[in-house]
Amino acid sequence: MKKTAWVILIGLLFSDAQALDLKSLGDVVNKVSGNSASDNSGAVSSLTDKETNDGLKLALNQGVTKAVDVLGATDGFLGNKDVKIPLPDSLKKVEKGMRLVGMGDQADELILKMNRAAEQAVPEAKTLLVNSIKQMSLADVKGILTGPQDAATQYFKKTTSTEMAAKFLPVVQKATANVKLADTYNQYAEMGSKFGVVKKENANINQYVTQKALDGVYLMVAKEEAAIRQDPMGQASNLLKKVFGAAQ
């Protein structure tokens, strides 16, 4: 089924736009889904390596661009419960007490600054993800095509996470500078991490936000990948409307 879904997508991406009417679209679907006398192998073998390679890369480019654009907008993190960055665990434990003693504004400011920092950093991801797609080998493409539901996302994690973190960190540092609670947290969290009271990855606000921003990017990319796999027809037809203006 996964291969069939991608074949439908790739076949549509490379259909002749002038010949794309309802009948021809139906013929493509029937041929790939097995509703005609021929089976999937015919559809698969009719695609050249170049078509498979270019088609998958085009689909992934669409997915990562959408994911980054959504997260990089105002409230891309703060307004999305799936990726909103909360206070680090050690601060969450005392957050209620902070609010009781009149420090609620400081907690709210830090939450706002952390999420705004992630939103400002995320656009740096687009170039890295697009370059990663360009560098995919045919073996990578075929591995993604026949791999698990998040095969492309795992490929991106492997090829971009280190460089992406390096790009994100300075943006995050600038965005959280001069936040009193962040400075206070860093002082105590660093000591806490030495005694195992605070997790090492949470010992610095900037590193914490950077990791959460990375997690958010890959989560949204995974959602886009899943959408393409689950509904290749819808994804492809939208793309055709945008590129060719003929899928009507």
N, C-alpha and C positions, 0 to 999 in steps of 0.2 A: 504493500500500500504506500509506503513512504516513497519508494522509487517511482511508482505511478504518479503520485502527487507532484513530484519534482518534474517528471517528464511532461505532464500537462502544462506546468508553469513555463518550462523552457520552450516547449513547442509553441505556446502562445506568444512568447516574447519574440520569437523569430518567424512568426507567420507574416506573410506578405500583407501589409496593411490594406492595400486596395482590394484584396480578395477576401478580406475578413468580413463575411456576412454571417447571419444566423445559421445558415445551412453548413457553411464550412466550419464554423465553430463547433456545431454539433457533430460533424464528422470527426473532428479532432478528438472530442470527448469520447465518442463511441469507440474510436480506434484504440485509444489508450486504456479506457476502462473495461474493455473486453466485450462491448455490446455489439461488435461486428464479428465477422468470421475470423479476422486476424487476431493475434494475441499481443500481449505487451512486448514480447521480444522484437516484433517487427517495428514497433514504435521506437523502442530503445535503440535498435541497431540503425534506424534511419537517421539518428542524430550523430553528427560528427563530433569528434573530441572538441573542436573549436566551439561548436554550438553549445555543448554541455558546459564547457568551461566559461564561456562568455555569458551564457544565460544564468547560471548559478551566481556568478559574480555580480551581474546586474541586479538580481533579486536581493542579494546580501547588501549591496550598496544602498538600495532603497530602504532596507530594514534598519541598518545602522544610522543612516541619516535621520530617519524619523525618530529613532530612540534618542539620539543626541539632541535633536532640535526640541523635543518635548522636555527633556531634563534641563536643558540650558535656558529655558524660558523662566521668567519670574514665577515663583511658586512651583517650578518643576520638581523640586524636592519637597519644599515646605508644604505644598498643597496635595501631595500624593502620599497617602498612608503607606503604600508599599515600600517607599524609599525614603520617607521623611527621617531625618537624622535626629534621634533623641539624645538627651544628655547621656554621657558615659555611665555605665552601671554604678560606679562608685558615687557619682553625683545624684543619680536617680534615687538612691537609697536615702539621701538626706534632703531631697527636693521638697518634700512635704514640710519638713522642719524649716527649710529656708523660707518658704512662703509664710509660715506662721510667725516668723520673726522679721518680716518685712523685706526679705531678699528675693521676693518673687520676680520683681522687675529685672534683677540681674540674671536669674535663671532664664527668663523669657528672652532677654537680649542675647544670651549665649546660644540658645536654640535657634533664634533668628539668624544670627551671624554664621553659625555652622552651616545651616541650609543654604543661605545666600552664597557662602563660600563655595559650596559644592556646585551650585548653579552657575557660578562664574567660572569655575574650573572646567566643567564638562565640555564646553566647545573645543578645548584642546584635544579631546578624544577623537574628534571626527577625522582629522588628517591621519592619525595613527591607525585607526580602524580601516580607513580606505586604502592606505598603503599596504596594510596586512592583506587585504583582499587582492590587491594587484600582485602581491608576491606569492599568492597561492599557486602551488604546482598542480598539474593535472591529477596527480595522486592524492593531493589534499582535497581537491574538488570531488573526486570520486569517493573518497573516504567520508566526506560530509554528506554527499548524496545518499549513500547507503548506510550511514551511521545512525546513532541514537538521535532522539528528538532535539538535543542541545549540542550536536556535534560541532556546528559552526561557532556557537558561543564558547565552547571549550577550546576551540582553535584560537579564538581571539584572546582568551585568558592567557594561553600559553605564549602567544606572540606579542602581546601588547601591554601586559599588566605592569611589568617593571618600568618600562619607558613612560607609561601613562602616569604612574605614581610620581615619577620624577617631574613630570609636567604639571601635575596637579598641586604638588606640595607648596611651591612658592606662591601660587595664586591663593591657596588657602591661608598661608601665613599672613599675607597682606590683608586678607579680608577679616581675619580674627585679631589683628593687631589692636592694641589698646582696649581690649575687652578685659575689664578688671577681673571678672570671675575666671576667665580663661587663664590669665597669668597666675592667679592664686591656685587654680586646679593643677596647673603644670608643676608648680613648686612642690605641692604635697603628693601628687600622683607619682612623680619621679621617685620620691622616697618610698612611697607605698609599694611601688613595683619591686624595689630591692628586697623588701620583706615578704613579697608574695601577696600583699593585701590588694594590690591593683594589678590587673592583667597587663603584661608588657605592651601589648598593642594599644592599650588605653592610657598609657603613661604620659602621653602628650596630646593635647587637643588637636593640633595640626595633623599629626599622624593618624589620629582617630578619624577625623573628618575625611582625610585623603582616602583611607581604606573604605569608609562608608560610601564615598563618592564612586569609587571603583565598583563596589558591590552594586550600587544603583545602576551604573552603566550596563554592567553585564546582565543584571536582572531584566532591564528593559530590552536589551538586545535579544535575550532568550525569549521574551514574550513576542517580539517581532518575528523571530525565527519560527516559533510555534504557530503563529498566525499564517505564515507563508506555507508551512507544511500542512496545516489543517484546512486551509481554504485557498489553494493555489489559483483557482479560477477567479475568485474575487480579487486577490492580490494582483494577478496578471492583468485582468481587465482594467483595473484602476491604472496600472502602469501604462497600458496601451493607450488609454484615453489621454494620459499626460504627454506621452512621447509622440504618438502618431495622430491623436485627435480623431481616430477613426473607429474606435470600438463602441459603436452605438447600434 
